[in-house]
Amino acid sequence: MREWVCYLLQCADETLYCGITNDLPKRLLAHNAGTGAKYTRGRLPVRLVYQESCEDKSAALKRERQIKRLSRAAKMTLIKSL
């Protein structure tokens, strides 16, 4: 089984999208093909700016909720921490 990942995308309009997956390459292709999240469909192309490995799906969902609650400035700090 593949590891779960929490990730941040930067959309063409400079907004950020946070999600989780256990197949990041496939999910990125889906986002850029317009078949990913509804939020990203009108904001193509998107690019991966942050990813974080998680222990399991539950941990990934928890981390996603934490990141989504952050301000944009805090998310940018997280991105720059790589």
N, CA, C and O atoms as a Tinker XYZ file with bonds, in Angstrom:
   328  protein
     1  N      0.838000   -1.185000    0.000000    73     2
     2  CA     0.000000    0.000000    0.000000    64     1     3
     3  C      0.884000    1.250000    0.000000    63     2     4     5
     4  O      1.916000    1.290000    0.670000    81     3
     5  N      0.479000    2.245000   -0.739000    73     3     6
     6  CA     1.232000    3.493000   -0.838000    64     5     7
     7  C      1.015000    4.356000    0.398000    63     6     8     9
     8  O     -0.002000    4.255000    1.084000    81     7
     9  N      1.997000    5.201000    0.657000    73     7    10
    10  CA     1.870000    6.111000    1.794000    64     9    11
    11  C      0.886000    7.237000    1.479000    63    10    12    13
    12  O      0.686000    7.598000    0.319000    81    11
    13  N      0.285000    7.776000    2.517000    73    11    14
    14  CA    -0.621000    8.903000    2.370000    64    13    15
    15  C      0.178000   10.196000    2.435000    63    14    16    17
    16  O      1.142000   10.312000    3.192000    81    15
    17  N     -0.235000   11.155000    1.634000    73    15    18
    18  CA     0.451000   12.437000    1.528000    64    17    19
    19  C     -0.572000   13.561000    1.648000    63    18    20    21
    20  O     -1.653000   13.501000    1.062000    81    19
    21  N     -0.216000   14.571000    2.408000    73    19    22
    22  CA    -0.982000   15.815000    2.442000    64    21    23
    23  C     -0.192000   16.793000    1.575000    63    22    24    25
    24  O      1.027000   16.887000    1.714000    81    23
    25  N     -0.862000   17.516000    0.690000    73    23    26
    26  CA    -0.140000   18.355000   -0.261000    64    25    27
    27  C     -0.811000   19.706000   -0.442000    63    26    28    29
    28  O     -1.999000   19.869000   -0.167000    81    27
    29  N     -0.037000   20.661000   -0.904000    73    27    30
    30  CA    -0.527000   21.987000   -1.258000    64    29    31
    31  C     -0.205000   22.245000   -2.728000    63    30    32    33
    32  O      0.905000   21.989000   -3.194000    81    31
    33  N     -1.192000   22.752000   -3.436000    73    31    34
    34  CA    -1.011000   23.151000   -4.826000    64    33    35
    35  C     -1.141000   24.661000   -4.920000    63    34    36    37
    36  O     -1.911000   25.275000   -4.182000    81    35
    37  N     -0.388000   25.252000   -5.826000    73    35    38
    38  CA    -0.594000   26.655000   -6.146000    64    37    39
    39  C     -1.278000   26.700000   -7.495000    63    38    40    41
    40  O     -0.769000   26.175000   -8.485000    81    39
    41  N     -2.435000   27.334000   -7.522000    73    39    42
    42  CA    -3.221000   27.433000   -8.747000    64    41    43
    43  C     -2.729000   28.598000   -9.606000    63    42    44    45
    44  O     -1.953000   29.435000   -9.144000    81    43
    45  N     -3.178000   28.643000  -10.837000    73    43    46
    46  CA    -2.766000   29.696000  -11.768000    64    45    47
    47  C     -3.128000   31.084000  -11.261000    63    46    48    49
    48  O     -2.450000   32.056000  -11.591000    81    47
    49  N     -4.196000   31.191000  -10.457000    73    47    50
    50  CA    -4.595000   32.490000   -9.914000    64    49    51
    51  C     -3.918000   32.798000   -8.578000    63    50    52    53
    52  O     -4.321000   33.716000   -7.863000    81    51
    53  N     -2.878000   32.015000   -8.249000    73    51    54
    54  CA    -2.066000   32.182000   -7.042000    64    53    55
    55  C     -2.742000   31.728000   -5.751000    63    54    56    57
    56  O     -2.167000   31.891000   -4.675000    81    55
    57  N     -3.943000   31.167000   -5.829000    73    55    58
    58  CA    -4.572000   30.628000   -4.632000    64    57    59
    59  C     -3.937000   29.280000   -4.305000    63    58    60    61
    60  O     -3.264000   28.679000   -5.141000    81    59
    61  N     -4.159000   28.819000   -3.088000    73    59    62
    62  CA    -3.603000   27.548000   -2.636000    64    61    63
    63  C     -4.719000   26.552000   -2.392000    63    62    64    65
    64  O     -5.796000   26.911000   -1.915000    81    63
    65  N     -4.455000   25.308000   -2.720000    73    63    66
    66  CA    -5.401000   24.211000   -2.510000    64    65    67
    67  C     -4.690000   23.121000   -1.714000    63    66    68    69
    68  O     -3.562000   22.748000   -2.036000    81    67
    69  N     -5.345000   22.615000   -0.682000    73    67    70
    70  CA    -4.789000   21.554000    0.142000    64    69    71
    71  C     -5.611000   20.289000   -0.045000    63    70    72    73
    72  O     -6.840000   20.341000   -0.084000    81    71
    73  N     -4.934000   19.153000   -0.162000    73    71    74
    74  CA    -5.627000   17.877000   -0.322000    64    73    75
    75  C     -4.775000   16.736000    0.190000    63    74    76    77
    76  O     -3.643000   16.934000    0.631000    81    75
    77  N     -5.339000   15.528000    0.125000    73    75    78
    78  CA    -4.607000   14.321000    0.501000    64    77    79
    79  C     -4.769000   13.275000   -0.587000    63    78    80    81
    80  O     -5.727000   13.308000   -1.361000    81    79
    81  N     -3.829000   12.352000   -0.638000    73    79    82
    82  CA    -3.895000   11.257000   -1.601000    64    81    83
    83  C     -2.916000   10.166000   -1.200000    63    82    84    85
    84  O     -2.020000   10.384000   -0.384000    81    83
    85  N     -3.100000    8.994000   -1.783000    73    83    86
    86  CA    -2.099000    7.942000   -1.612000    64    85    87
    87  C     -1.425000    7.635000   -2.956000    63    86    88    89
    88  O     -0.719000    6.635000   -3.085000    81    87
    89  N     -1.645000    8.492000   -3.946000    73    87    90
    90  CA    -0.987000    8.382000   -5.252000    64    89    91
    91  C     -0.806000    9.796000   -5.810000    63    90    92    93
    92  O     -1.581000   10.247000   -6.653000    81    91
    93  N      0.212000   10.473000   -5.334000    73    91    94
    94  CA     0.409000   11.880000   -5.679000    64    93    95
    95  C      0.596000   12.131000   -7.178000    63    94    96    97
    96  O     -0.049000   13.036000   -7.706000    81    95
    97  N      1.434000   11.389000   -7.883000    73    95    98
    98  CA     1.574000   11.648000   -9.326000    64    97    99
    99  C      0.233000   11.547000  -10.072000    63    98   100   101
   100  O     -0.073000   12.383000  -10.922000    81    99
   101  N     -0.550000   10.532000   -9.752000    73    99   102
   102  CA    -1.856000   10.356000  -10.402000    64   101   103
   103  C     -2.795000   11.505000  -10.057000    63   102   104   105
   104  O     -3.529000   11.991000  -10.917000    81   103
   105  N     -2.774000   11.938000   -8.799000    73   103   106
   106  CA    -3.653000   13.021000   -8.361000    64   105   107
   107  C     -3.272000   14.335000   -9.028000    63   106   108   109
   108  O     -4.151000   15.108000   -9.408000    81   107
   109  N     -1.982000   14.600000   -9.178000    73   107   110
   110  CA    -1.545000   15.827000   -9.850000    64   109   111
   111  C     -1.991000   15.839000  -11.311000    63   110   112   113
   112  O     -2.430000   16.866000  -11.829000    81   111
   113  N     -1.873000   14.688000  -11.962000    73   111   114
   114  CA    -2.351000   14.590000  -13.346000    64   113   115
   115  C     -3.850000   14.855000  -13.420000    63   114   116   117
   116  O     -4.323000   15.537000  -14.328000    81   115
   117  N     -4.591000   14.314000  -12.464000    73   115   118
   118  CA    -6.046000   14.525000  -12.441000    64   117   119
   119  C     -6.382000   16.002000  -12.242000    63   118   120   121
   120  O     -7.261000   16.539000  -12.916000    81   119
   121  N     -5.686000   16.651000  -11.321000    73   119   122
   122  CA    -5.939000   18.084000  -11.109000    64   121   123
   123  C     -5.695000   18.868000  -12.393000    63   122   124   125
   124  O     -6.530000   19.681000  -12.791000    81   123
   125  N     -4.565000   18.633000  -13.038000    73   123   126
   126  CA    -4.226000   19.398000  -14.238000    64   125   127
   127  C     -5.028000   19.004000  -15.464000    63   126   128   129
   128  O     -5.053000   19.737000  -16.453000    81   127
   129  N     -5.685000   17.850000  -15.408000    73   127   130
   130  CA    -6.573000   17.439000  -16.502000    64   129   131
   131  C     -7.990000   17.980000  -16.296000    63   130   132   133
   132  O     -8.859000   17.812000  -17.151000    81   131
   133  N     -8.207000   18.628000  -15.155000    73   131   134
   134  CA    -9.537000   19.170000  -14.872000    64   133   135
   135  C    -10.481000   18.161000  -14.256000    63   134   136   137
   136  O    -11.680000   18.421000  -14.156000    81   135
   137  N     -9.965000   17.012000  -13.839000    73   135   138
   138  CA   -10.819000   15.986000  -13.242000    64   137   139
   139  C    -10.529000   15.805000  -11.756000    63   138   140   141
   140  O    -11.013000   14.865000  -11.127000    81   139
   141  N     -9.733000   16.717000  -11.206000    73   139   142
   142  CA    -9.434000   16.678000   -9.773000    64   141   143
   143  C    -10.540000   17.386000   -9.008000    63   142   144   145
   144  O    -11.717000   17.264000   -9.345000    81   143
   145  N    -10.164000   18.108000   -8.004000    73   143   146
   146  CA   -11.128000   18.824000   -7.169000    64   145   147
   147  C    -11.844000   19.927000   -7.953000    63   146   148   149
   148  O    -11.263000   20.553000   -8.839000    81   147
   149  N    -13.090000   20.146000   -7.617000    73   147   150
   150  CA   -13.879000   21.189000   -8.272000    64   149   151
   151  C    -13.197000   22.557000   -8.140000    63   150   152   153
   152  O    -13.234000   23.369000   -9.064000    81   151
   153  N    -12.579000   22.798000   -6.987000    73   151   154
   154  CA   -11.914000   24.077000   -6.745000    64   153   155
   155  C    -10.824000   24.356000   -7.776000    63   154   156   157
   156  O    -10.690000   25.487000   -8.244000    81   155
   157  N    -10.048000   23.340000   -8.130000    73   155   158
   158  CA    -8.911000   23.565000   -9.027000    64   157   159
   159  C     -9.299000   23.584000  -10.505000    63   158   160   161
   160  O     -8.526000   24.066000  -11.333000    81   159
   161  N    -10.462000   23.078000  -10.845000    73   159   162
   162  CA   -10.847000   22.974000  -12.269000    64   161   163
   163  C    -10.818000   24.299000  -13.006000    63   162   164   165
   164  O    -10.411000   24.352000  -14.167000    81   163
   165  N    -11.240000   25.361000  -12.357000    73   163   166
   166  CA   -11.258000   26.671000  -13.001000    64   165   167
   167  C    -10.016000   27.481000  -12.745000    63   166   168   169
   168  O     -9.964000   28.664000  -13.080000    81   167
   169  N     -9.010000   26.860000  -12.153000    73   167   170
   170  CA    -7.797000   27.583000  -11.780000    64   169   171
   171  C     -6.540000   26.886000  -12.313000    63   170   172   173
   172  O     -5.499000   26.886000  -11.655000    81   171
   173  N     -6.640000   26.311000  -13.473000    73   171   174
   174  CA    -5.533000   25.543000  -14.057000    64   173   175
   175  C     -4.551000   26.449000  -14.769000    63   174   176   177
   176  O     -4.934000   27.524000  -15.232000    81   175
   177  N     -3.295000   26.046000  -14.869000    73   175   178
   178  CA    -2.722000   24.829000  -14.306000    64   177   179
   179  C     -2.390000   25.006000  -12.827000    63   178   180   181
   180  O     -2.342000   26.122000  -12.309000    81   179
   181  N     -2.165000   23.889000  -12.174000    73   179   182
   182  CA    -1.743000   23.908000  -10.778000    64   181   183
   183  C     -0.354000   23.297000  -10.691000    63   182   184   185
   184  O      0.051000   22.509000  -11.546000    81   183
   185  N      0.373000   23.678000   -9.636000    73   183   186
   186  CA     1.689000   23.066000   -9.441000    64   185   187
   187  C      1.865000   22.729000   -7.972000    63   186   188   189
   188  O      1.394000   23.446000   -7.089000    81   187
   189  N      2.540000   21.644000   -7.733000    73   187   190
   190  CA     2.799000   21.177000   -6.380000    64   189   191
   191  C      3.828000   22.090000   -5.720000    63   190   192   193
   192  O      4.912000   22.309000   -6.261000    81   191
   193  N      3.478000   22.624000   -4.538000    73   191   194
   194  CA     4.416000   23.498000   -3.833000    64   193   195
   195  C      4.808000   22.949000   -2.459000    63   194   196   197
   196  O      5.753000   23.441000   -1.842000    81   195
   197  N      4.084000   21.930000   -1.978000    73   195   198
   198  CA     4.391000   21.362000   -0.665000    64   197   199
   199  C      3.798000   19.969000   -0.575000    63   198   200   201
   200  O      2.706000   19.713000   -1.082000    81   199
   201  N      4.524000   19.075000    0.072000    73   199   202
   202  CA     3.983000   17.746000    0.351000    64   201   203
   203  C      4.557000   17.245000    1.658000    63   202   204   205
   204  O      5.694000   17.553000    2.014000    81   203
   205  N      3.764000   16.478000    2.359000    73   203   206
   206  CA     4.140000   15.970000    3.672000    64   205   207
   207  C      3.623000   14.543000    3.806000    63   206   208   209
   208  O      2.425000   14.300000    3.662000    81   207
   209  N      4.510000   13.609000    4.078000    73   207   210
   210  CA     4.113000   12.210000    4.271000    64   209   211
   211  C      3.365000   12.068000    5.587000    63   210   212   213
   212  O      3.689000   12.723000    6.577000    81   211
   213  N      2.362000   11.202000    5.579000    73   211   214
   214  CA     1.553000   10.948000    6.767000    64   213   215
   215  C      1.513000    9.452000    7.040000    63   214   216   217
   216  O      1.656000    8.636000    6.130000    81   215
   217  N      1.320000    9.111000    8.292000    73   215   218
   218  CA     1.337000    7.730000    8.735000    64   217   219
   219  C      0.251000    6.880000    8.078000    63   218   220   221
   220  O      0.497000    5.745000    7.668000    81   219
   221  N     -0.958000    7.449000    7.983000    73   219   222
   222  CA    -2.097000    6.738000    7.415000    64   221   223
   223  C     -3.136000    7.762000    6.972000    63   222   224   225
   224  O     -2.918000    8.967000    7.099000    81   223
   225  N     -4.264000    7.284000    6.453000    73   223   226
   226  CA    -5.292000    8.190000    5.946000    64   225   227
   227  C     -5.829000    9.099000    7.043000    63   226   228   229
   228  O     -6.063000   10.285000    6.810000    81   227
   229  N     -6.021000    8.556000    8.216000    73   227   230
   230  CA    -6.532000    9.343000    9.336000    64   229   231
   231  C     -5.588000   10.498000    9.674000    63   230   232   233
   232  O     -6.035000   11.624000    9.891000    81   231
   233  N     -4.301000   10.222000    9.716000    73   231   234
   234  CA    -3.307000   11.258000   10.000000    64   233   235
   235  C     -3.274000   12.298000    8.885000    63   234   236   237
   236  O     -3.102000   13.488000    9.147000    81   235
   237  N     -3.439000   11.852000    7.648000    73   235   238
   238  CA    -3.448000   12.769000    6.507000    64   237   239
   239  C     -4.654000   13.704000    6.576000    63   238   240   241
   240  O     -4.532000   14.901000    6.319000    81   239
   241  N     -5.814000   13.156000    6.923000    73   239   242
   242  CA    -7.016000   13.984000    7.050000    64   241   243
   243  C     -6.861000   15.006000    8.173000    63   242   244   245
   244  O     -7.272000   16.158000    8.034000    81   243
   245  N     -6.276000   14.584000    9.267000    73   243   246
   246  CA    -6.055000   15.488000   10.400000    64   245   247
   247  C     -5.114000   16.618000    9.997000    63   246   248   249
   248  O     -5.368000   17.783000   10.303000    81   247
   249  N     -4.029000   16.271000    9.312000    73   247   250
   250  CA    -3.061000   17.284000    8.879000    64   249   251
   251  C     -3.683000   18.228000    7.855000    63   250   252   253
   252  O     -3.414000   19.429000    7.881000    81   251
   253  N     -4.503000   17.706000    6.964000    73   251   254
   254  CA    -5.191000   18.544000    5.978000    64   253   255
   255  C     -6.057000   19.573000    6.687000    63   254   256   257
   256  O     -6.040000   20.749000    6.322000    81   255
   257  N     -6.813000   19.151000    7.696000    73   255   258
   258  CA    -7.658000   20.091000    8.450000    64   257   259
   259  C     -6.802000   21.167000    9.119000    63   258   260   261
   260  O     -7.173000   22.341000    9.129000    81   259
   261  N     -5.657000   20.766000    9.677000    73   259   262
   262  CA    -4.766000   21.736000   10.318000    64   261   263
   263  C     -4.261000   22.769000    9.312000    63   262   264   265
   264  O     -4.274000   23.969000    9.586000    81   263
   265  N     -3.822000   22.302000    8.165000    73   263   266
   266  CA    -3.277000   23.207000    7.155000    64   265   267
   267  C     -4.370000   24.130000    6.612000    63   266   268   269
   268  O     -4.126000   25.319000    6.408000    81   267
   269  N     -5.557000   23.601000    6.379000    73   267   270
   270  CA    -6.644000   24.423000    5.848000    64   269   271
   271  C     -7.023000   25.549000    6.806000    63   270   272   273
   272  O     -7.514000   26.588000    6.366000    81   271
   273  N     -6.807000   25.363000    8.095000    73   271   274
   274  CA    -7.124000   26.397000    9.084000    64   273   275
   275  C     -6.069000   27.494000    9.162000    63   274   276   277
   276  O     -6.308000   28.546000    9.754000    81   275
   277  N     -4.904000   27.253000    8.568000    73   275   278
   278  CA    -3.829000   28.245000    8.599000    64   277   279
   279  C     -4.164000   29.442000    7.714000    63   278   280   281
   280  O     -4.906000   29.320000    6.739000    81   279
   281  N     -3.615000   30.582000    8.062000    73   279   282
   282  CA    -3.735000   31.764000    7.200000    64   281   283
   283  C     -2.878000   31.549000    5.958000    63   282   284   285
   284  O     -2.026000   30.662000    5.922000    81   283
   285  N     -3.112000   32.361000    4.959000    73   283   286
   286  CA    -2.294000   32.259000    3.745000    64   285   287
   287  C     -0.824000   32.490000    4.083000    63   286   288   289
   288  O      0.049000   31.785000    3.575000    81   287
   289  N     -0.548000   33.470000    4.934000    73   287   290
   290  CA     0.835000   33.770000    5.320000    64   289   291
   291  C      1.487000   32.559000    5.986000    63   290   292   293
   292  O      2.647000   32.249000    5.715000    81   291
   293  N      0.749000   31.883000    6.847000    73   291   294
   294  CA     1.290000   30.698000    7.515000    64   293   295
   295  C      1.520000   29.572000    6.516000    63   294   296   297
   296  O      2.494000   28.829000    6.636000    81   295
   297  N      0.638000   29.440000    5.538000    73   295   298
   298  CA     0.821000   28.420000    4.505000    64   297   299
   299  C      2.066000   28.729000    3.676000    63   298   300   301
   300  O      2.816000   27.819000    3.322000    81   299
   301  N      2.288000   30.000000    3.367000    73   299   302
   302  CA     3.471000   30.384000    2.592000    64   301   303
   303  C      4.741000   30.110000    3.390000    63   302   304   305
   304  O      5.752000   29.704000    2.818000    81   303
   305  N      4.703000   30.326000    4.696000    73   303   306
   306  CA     5.838000   30.007000    5.558000    64   305   307
   307  C      6.118000   28.505000    5.536000    63   306   308   309
   308  O      7.270000   28.076000    5.481000    81   307
   309  N      5.046000   27.717000    5.580000    73   307   310
   310  CA     5.175000   26.258000    5.519000    64   309   311
   311  C      5.836000   25.843000    4.195000    63   310   312   313
   312  O      6.722000   24.989000    4.180000    81   311
   313  N      5.408000   26.442000    3.112000    73   311   314
   314  CA     5.967000   26.143000    1.785000    64   313   315
   315  C      7.455000   26.492000    1.748000    63   314   316   317
   316  O      8.269000   25.716000    1.249000    81   315
   317  N      7.802000   27.664000    2.279000    73   315   318
   318  CA     9.197000   28.122000    2.254000    64   317   319
   319  C     10.095000   27.324000    3.185000    63   318   320   321
   320  O     11.319000   27.373000    3.062000    81   319
   321  N      9.496000   26.589000    4.115000    73   319   322
   322  CA    10.286000   25.803000    5.065000    64   321   323
   323  C     10.946000   24.595000    4.415000    63   322   324   325
   324  O     11.805000   23.957000    5.025000    81   323
   325  N     10.559000   24.275000    3.194000    73   323   326
   326  CA    11.163000   23.122000    2.510000    64   325   327
   327  C     12.573000   23.431000    2.136000    63   326   328
   328  O     13.255000   22.589000    1.552000    81   327
